[in-house]
């Protein structure tokens, strides 16, 4: 199994409606792309204040490296990127094996 972690922040003019739309798109992606076993969405609420500019995260679990590779080039992932990436201020992507 593999985790795909995204830490990101939105541009200052992004609306709550746009954020909610992106959230729903991420949460729905396992129904569209085989091999994604879970997706979690979160908004930073740490009391330590060490999140730098990152305000949100997505944590995805894949059943294999092959599933991650399929996801990266899948048309539904590309469609999500087309909507998501223009709204971003910054992003970090970090993958690791479980």
C-alpha positions in Angstrom: 0.0 0.0 0.0 1.1 3.5 -0.7 0.1 6.9 0.7 -0.1 10.1 -1.4 -0.1 13.2 0.8 -0.8 16.7 -0.5 -0.3 19.8 1.6 -1.5 22.9 0.0 -2.9 26.4 0.3 -5.4 28.2 -1.9 -5.0 31.6 -3.4 -6.6 34.4 -1.3 -9.5 35.0 -3.7 -10.7 31.4 -3.8 -14.2 31.1 -2.5 -15.6 28.7 0.0 -17.8 27.3 -2.8 -14.7 26.6 -4.9 -13.0 24.9 -1.9 -16.0 22.7 -1.2 -16.2 21.8 -4.9 -12.5 20.6 -4.9 -13.2 18.7 -1.6 -16.1 16.9 -3.2 -14.1 16.1 -6.3 -11.3 14.5 -4.2 -13.7 12.6 -2.0 -15.4 11.2 -5.1 -12.3 10.1 -7.0 -12.1 6.6 -5.6 -15.4 5.8 -7.4 -13.8 6.9 -10.7 -10.3 5.4 -10.5 -9.7 1.8 -9.4 -7.0 1.1 -6.8 -7.7 4.2 -4.5 -8.7 2.6 -1.2 -9.4 5.9 0.7 -9.3 9.7 0.5 -9.2 12.0 3.5 -9.6 15.8 3.3 -8.5 18.1 6.2 -8.1 21.7 7.1 -5.2 22.7 9.4 -6.3 23.3 13.0 -2.9 22.7 14.7 -2.2 24.7 17.9 1.5 24.6 17.1 1.3 27.0 14.2 4.0 25.2 12.2 2.0 24.7 9.0 3.8 27.5 7.2 1.5 28.5 4.3 -0.3 25.2 4.1 -3.9 25.2 5.2 -5.4 22.0 3.7 -4.4 18.4 3.0 -5.5 15.4 1.1 -4.3 12.0 2.1 -4.9 9.2 -0.4 -4.2 5.5 0.0 -3.5 3.3 -3.0 -3.4 -0.4 -3.0 -0.2 -0.5 -5.1 2.4 1.5 -6.9 0.7 0.5 -10.2 -2.6 2.0 -9.0 -0.8 5.3 -8.2 0.8 5.3 -11.6 -2.6 4.7 -13.2 -4.1 7.5 -11.2 -1.4 10.0 -12.2 -2.3 9.7 -15.9 -6.0 8.9 -15.6 -8.3 11.4 -17.4 -10.4 11.9 -14.2 -7.2 12.9 -12.3 -6.2 15.2 -15.1 -9.7 16.8 -15.0 -9.4 17.3 -11.3 -6.0 18.9 -11.8 -7.4 21.3 -14.4 -9.8 22.7 -11.8 -7.6 22.4 -8.7 -4.1 23.6 -9.7 -5.2 27.1 -10.9 -6.6 27.7 -7.4 -3.4 26.9 -5.5 -1.0 29.2 -3.8 1.4 26.4 -3.0 1.6 22.6 -2.8 3.8 19.8 -1.5 3.3 16.3 -2.6 4.8 13.5 -0.6 4.4 9.7 -1.2 5.4 6.9 1.0 5.0 3.1 1.4 3.0 1.7 4.2 
